[in-house]
Amino acid sequence: MNNIDLLLNRRSNAALISPAPDRDALDNILIAGMRVPDHGNIKPWHFTVLQERGLNQLSDIFSRVGQLDGADEEKLLKLKKMPFRAPMIIIISTRYCHHPKVPKQEQLVAAGCCVHAMQMAAFGLGYGAMWRTGELSYHDLVKAEFNIGTEEDIVGFLYIGTESRQLPAKATTPYQDYVTFL
Ligand SMILES: Cc1cc2nc3c(=O)[nH]c(=O)nc-3n(C[C@H](O)[C@H](O)[C@H](O)COP(=O)(O)O)c2cc1C
């Protein structure tokens, strides 16, 4: 698939199984994340790669947070299973810097670009991926577990793996209502 086909036809896929990207593929995915537009070249992000042990750690923290929030058994089980929807998750979080010319929102956008670039790299390498957040990405205990400061944002949990089923092509919303030509 060439570059423009990749951009025009990309599809997130939630049906992800092993194998996860191998060492070389992961290397390229992480490099793609480092290569995004970045005002001031400050790299205001951090990536935490979870596999096996890390996914179990995420599962434990999700269920602990659920218990603290009074979730019932059914919800707790759901929370516990969530991280195993793919063999690899990359947590993309911010590392905001004080910069005279780069406000916080630009740094957040740059970290968001990392998620997109890494997802596109995963697609380009033949893997499937899904960008997720949800209420747990805003929870201080989840952040603390992965050494992410409370003042930082988790921009995404990027689930990556091998697609267990291919999805049909998806129609693109026409751009006409979203564009002004002057
Ligand atoms: C910041 C962000 C957070 C998202 N969080 C979730 C999520 O928690 N759960 C979910 O099902 N989709 C989430 N999505 C949407 C999916 O990643 C995906 O874009 C959507 O299912 C549409 O599929 P597509 O990417 O193939 O168009 C999120 C997207 C973004 C940009």
The ligand as an SDF file (V2000), in Angstrom:
LIG
                    3D

 31 33  0  0  0  0  0  0  0  0999 V2000
   -8.4280   10.8530   21.5210 C   0  0  0  0  0  0  0  0  0  0  0  0
   -9.2010    9.6590   21.0390 C   0  0  0  0  0  0  0  0  0  0  0  0
   -9.7310    8.7860   21.9690 C   0  0  0  0  0  0  0  0  0  0  0  0
  -10.4980    7.6840   21.5740 C   0  0  0  0  0  0  0  0  0  0  0  0
  -10.9820    6.8360   22.5210 N   0  0  0  0  0  0  0  0  0  0  0  0
  -11.7230    5.7740   22.1420 C   0  0  0  0  0  0  0  0  0  0  0  0
  -12.1950    4.8520   23.1110 C   0  0  0  0  0  0  0  0  0  0  0  0
  -11.9240    4.9680   24.2980 O   0  0  0  0  0  0  0  0  0  0  0  0
  -12.9680    3.8280   22.6910 N   0  0  0  0  0  0  0  0  0  0  0  0
  -13.2750    3.6630   21.3500 C   0  0  0  0  0  0  0  0  0  0  0  0
  -13.9970    2.7140   21.0230 O   0  0  0  0  0  0  0  0  0  0  0  0
  -12.8040    4.5090   20.4130 N   0  0  0  0  0  0  0  0  0  0  0  0
  -12.0340    5.5490   20.7670 C   0  0  0  0  0  0  0  0  0  0  0  0
  -11.5550    6.4120   19.8230 N   0  0  0  0  0  0  0  0  0  0  0  0
  -11.9450    6.2390   18.4000 C   0  0  0  0  0  0  0  0  0  0  0  0
  -11.1970    5.1080   17.7050 C   0  0  0  0  0  0  0  0  0  0  0  0
   -9.8000    5.2000   17.9280 O   0  0  0  0  0  0  0  0  0  0  0  0
  -11.4590    5.1330   16.1760 C   0  0  0  0  0  0  0  0  0  0  0  0
  -10.9400    6.3060   15.6110 O   0  0  0  0  0  0  0  0  0  0  0  0
  -12.9310    5.0200   15.8560 C   0  0  0  0  0  0  0  0  0  0  0  0
  -13.3830    3.7650   16.2790 O   0  0  0  0  0  0  0  0  0  0  0  0
  -13.2130    5.1650   14.3490 C   0  0  0  0  0  0  0  0  0  0  0  0
  -12.5000    4.2470   13.6070 O   0  0  0  0  0  0  0  0  0  0  0  0
  -11.4930    4.7020   12.4380 P   0  0  0  0  0  0  0  0  0  0  0  0
  -10.2520    5.2270   13.0990 O   0  0  0  0  0  0  0  0  0  0  0  0
  -11.2880    3.4640   11.6420 O   0  0  0  0  0  0  0  0  0  0  0  0
  -12.2030    5.7630   11.6450 O   0  0  0  0  0  0  0  0  0  0  0  0
  -10.7450    7.4760   20.1920 C   0  0  0  0  0  0  0  0  0  0  0  0
  -10.1650    8.3500   19.2460 C   0  0  0  0  0  0  0  0  0  0  0  0
   -9.4070    9.4230   19.6620 C   0  0  0  0  0  0  0  0  0  0  0  0
   -8.8040   10.3500   18.6240 C   0  0  0  0  0  0  0  0  0  0  0  0
  1  2  1  0
  2  3  1  0
  2 30  2  0
  3  4  2  0
  4  5  1  0
  4 28  1  0
  5  6  2  0
  6  7  1  0
  6 13  1  0
  7  8  2  0
  7  9  1  0
  9 10  1  0
 10 11  2  0
 10 12  1  0
 12 13  2  0
 13 14  1  0
 14 15  1  0
 14 28  1  0
 15 16  1  0
 16 17  1  0
 16 18  1  0
 18 19  1  0
 18 20  1  0
 20 21  1  0
 20 22  1  0
 22 23  1  0
 23 24  1  0
 24 25  2  0
 24 26  1  0
 24 27  1  0
 28 29  2  0
 29 30  1  0
 30 31  1  0
M  END
$$$$
